[in-house]
Amino acid sequence: MDQHSHLAWHETMEIHKLVAFQSIGIMKLKKACKDKNDPTLRNLYQQATTGLTKNLQELLAFYPMAPVPMEDHYRNELPFYAGDLLALFKTGVRNYAIAITETATPALRNVLKKHLSNVIDTHAAV
């Protein structure tokens, strides 16, 4: 990980959503895998299960860094505006990621990958 001693609230929520979604995915894949007679498809299911399990292990390592609620009576508008920028670029990341999965044209896919990388970098800068 890096030098941060704790996660932000929004990071904690995103990790929780990813863990929940992938946990359900693993259960579905394991249940469905045993019914697959095609060796190639069965192998894909097993690879997906292994990959998702590794993802979960890596994400769960961040759970101890989840924030602890504290009372704060100080109001600062900076987090509001920073949050607005984060939301804009977070949505951009999701939109580009989805668009890439729908793209078969190599030139367009390359442009979208470049844009996705730029949006990720901009989001990190905020």
C-alpha positions, 0 to 999 in steps of 0.5 A: 500500500502507500503512506496513507494511514487510513482510507477516506469514507468514499474509498471504504464504501467503494471497497465494500461494494467491490468485495460484496459484488465479487464475493457473490460472483465467486459463489455463482461461478463455483456453483455454475462451474460444476455443471459445465461440460465444455473444458474450455468454458469450465477452465474460464470459470475456474480462472475467473474464480481464481482471479476474483479470489485474489482480488478479494484477498488484496482488497480485504487487506485494506479493511483495517484502514477503514475510517473510524467516525469522529465528531467534527463541528468544523465546516469546510466547503473545500471537501464539497468542491473536491468531492464534486470533482471526484464524482465527475472523474469517477463517473468518467472512469466508469463510463470509459471502462464500460465503453471499452467493453463494448468496443471492437474497433481497435483504433477506437479501443486504443483511444478509449484506453488512453482517455481512461488512463487520463481520467484515472490520473486526473481523478488521482490528482484531485 
